[in-house]
Amino acid sequence: MEELNFKNKKVRYDVQGQGPAVFLLHGYLESLEIWEEFARELAGEHTVIRMDLPGHGKSEVIDDVHSMELLAEAATHVLDAADVDHCTLVGHSLGGYVNLAFLDLYPGRLNGFALFHSHPFADSEQVREKRQGEIDLVRQGRQKEIFDVNVPRLFADDNLQAFSPQVEWVRGIAESTPGEGIIANLRGMMERPDRSGLVENTSKSFRMLAGKKDKYINYETVVPRIPIPENGRLITLENSGHLGFVEEKARSVKIFRDFLAEAGNRD
């Protein structure tokens, strides 16, 4: 593991493997550890970069609001520290929102990008209210209630028993998220703009991976609204909730090996 200084705050990252670069961005209440097995599978053929987004894991909180643009800027500093010019960016959930800000601000550094259980839309009023409710819980010292609700919902109902060790592992990662980091990142998500037009009009190679049983991104109502560009493809994980790289790891690895070859990564 490595560390760098970004805006006078510590950011943790990791680089493993050799070859064309792929950058894995984790989701809300996660850390770079969430990609551990996935990264190991890809590292035989690729330089795999991971980071703790500021306010998660062992990366420090930078500001009261962690905008997606701020997090994307932090990601560019990790790329620079890793001496990587171009990459394919894979964003899970919150990481997908950061991914799109990166595409907006630094398109020249991307060979391709993927949204993994994510979407390009701004928060609905209902989602904003839910996020505000979580902010209120943190302020009351009741973060445990957030973990109690959110972690099991990451998995499809019929995967909870079979993946019970992974559920506890994910919960441990979530519990490492500091309260100030939870609030800063929730505020950033609440304020992010709609970037669906950016996705629709991109010339980059694109993949959208959606879980048929996802409780956060409804497969029937949200996924059909996501524009798929000419160089893009929607792939459905039939047996996954919101953590396809855990619930259907082998298939997800194959999908991304194929995608990375198509994206035409450069060293």
N, C-alpha and C positions, 0 to 999 in steps of 0.2 A: 504494500500500500504506500501511496505517496501523498504529499500534501503540498498545496500552493497557497499563496496569499492573494486574495481577491478583495479589493476595497477594504484592506486591513483586517480581513477575516479569513479564517482557515477553511479551506475546501479540500476534502479528501477525495482521491481518485485512485484508479488502478488500471494498469495496462498489462496485458498478457498476450502471448502469441506473436505471430509474424504473418505479414501479408497485407492485402487491402484492408483498410480500417472500417470497422463497424463500431458505432458509439451507442451504447444501451443506456437509456434514461428511464429511471424507475418512476413509480407512481406515488401518490399521496400516502403518507404513513409507511413508506418503504425506505429502503436504502440500497446501496450497490450490492449488498449481500443477496438481495432477492433474485439477482441474475446469476448466482454462483454456478449452478450446474449448467445453465444455458450458455454462459460464457465459456466454460470449460469445453463444451461440445464444439463451439465455433473457433476456438483458439488454435486448433490444428492447422487451419487454413487462413486465418485472419488475425490482424491486430485488433484485439477486443478492448475497448475502452469503457470503463464504468466510472460513475462519480456519485457521491452523495450530494444531491441537490441541496443548496443552502437551506438550513433549518431542518434538515433530515440527517439521520445517522450521526456521523462525527464532523459534518460541515456546520459551521457556525451560522447563526442568524445574522443577516446583513442589515435589514431595515424592518420597519413596521409592516410594510407591504412588500411581498416578493412578487413583483410583476413577472409575467412570462418573459418579457423582454430582458429583465434583469437576470433571470435564470439562464436564458439563452446566451447572454453575454458571459456568464460564468462558464458555460460550456465551451465557449471559444477559447477561454483562458486554459482550460484543460487540454484542448486540442493543441494549443501552442506549446504547453508544457510537455506534451507527448511527442512534439515535433511532427505533427500530422497536419497536412494541408487540406486534404479532402477526405470525406468519410460518407458512409451511409448511416443515417440516423434512425434509430428505432426507439419510439417513445411509448411507454405503457401508461395509460390513463393520464394523470398529470404530466408525465413525461411526454405524452403526445401533444399536449398544449404547448409545452416548451419547444418541442420539435417544430411546430408550426410557426412560432415566433422566430425560431432560428431560420427557417425557410424564408420568412418575410425579410429578415435583416441581413442574413449572410448566405444568400442562395449560391454564391460562387464556391462555397466550401462543401456543397452537398452533391454527391453522385445520385442519391436516391433517398427516400424516406419512407417510414412505415408508421402507421397508427395501430397500436396493439391495444384493443379494448379502449379506444379513445374516439374523439370526434372533433370536428372543426367549429362547432357552434358555441356561441356565448351561453352563459348560464341562463336558464329560465328563471322566472321569479320564484317558482317553487324550490328550485335547487338553491337559489341564493338564500332563501329562508332557512333551508336545512343547514347550509354552511354557517349562517349567522347563529343558529342554534348550537352548533358545535363550538363556535367561538365563545358563546356564553358559558358552555359547560367547562371549557378550559379555564375561563376566568373564575369560575366557582370551584376550581380544583377537582373537577369531576371527569378528568380525561378517561378514566377507566370505562365510563359508560360509552364513550366513542369507540374504544377498542372492542367492547363487548358486542356492539351492534355491527360495526363495519367489517371486522375481520371475518366472521362466518359468512357474511354476505358476499365476500370475494369469490367464494366457491359455489358451484352448482349444488343444490340441495342433495342430489343423489351422489355427490362426491364427498360430502362431509365426513362420513364414517371411514371410507377407504383412505382418505387423505388426512385423517386426524393428526398424525405427527406433523404434517406440513401446516395444518391450521395453527398448531401451537408454535411452530417455528415462525410463521408469519406474524403471529401475535407478539412474539418476542421482539421482532424487528419493529413493529408498530410502537411498542412500549418504549423504545429507545428515542422516539421523536420528542424533542422538548416542547413544552407548551407554547413558548414564544414562536417556535418554528411552525407549529400547527396553525397558529393564528395568522402569521405572516403569509403562509402559503394559501390558506383559505381566502384571505383577502385578495391575493393576487388572482386566484381562480375566479372569484366573484367579479373582478374588474376586467377580465380579458375580453377582447373583441371577437366578433364572428370572423372566422377566416375561411369560411366555406368557399368563397370565390377564389381564394388563393389555391386551394386544393383543386378546384375544378379547372383552373387555367394553367396549372403547372405543366412543364415539359419534362420534369424529373420522373424517373421510375418510382412507382408508388405501390404500396400494398396497404390494404385495410384488412385487419384480422378482427373478426367479430365472434363472440361467444353466443351460441344459440340460447344458452341459459343464463346470460349475464343479467344480474339484478340492478346494475348501475346504468348500463346502456342498453335500453330495451331493443331487442332484435326486431320486433315487429313495427315499432313506431319511430325509432331514431335511426337505425341503420339504413332503411330505405331512402332516407333524406340526404344521406351523405353522397356528395357528387364524386363519381369515379372518373378521373381524367383518362385521356386516350392511352397513356402509358401506365395505367393503373389497373388494379384488380382487387376485387373483394373476395376474401376467403372466409368461409364459415367453419368454425370449430364446433361441431355438433354436440360434443360432450363437455363443453367448458362453460364456466361462469365467466368471472372477470380475470382469471389467472391461467390463461391457456398455456403459457410456457411452463406451468407446473402441472396443470390438469391433463394436458395433452402434449407433454414435452417432446416426445420423439417426432410427432407430426410437425410441431412448431419448428423444431430444429431443421427438419428437411425443407419446410417452406422457406425458411430464411437462407439456407444454403443455396437454394435455387434462385431466390430473389437477389442475393448478393452477387451471384454470377451474372444475372441479367443486368443489374445496375451498373456494371462495368466499372467497378471501383478501381481507383488508381493508387499506387503505393505512395 
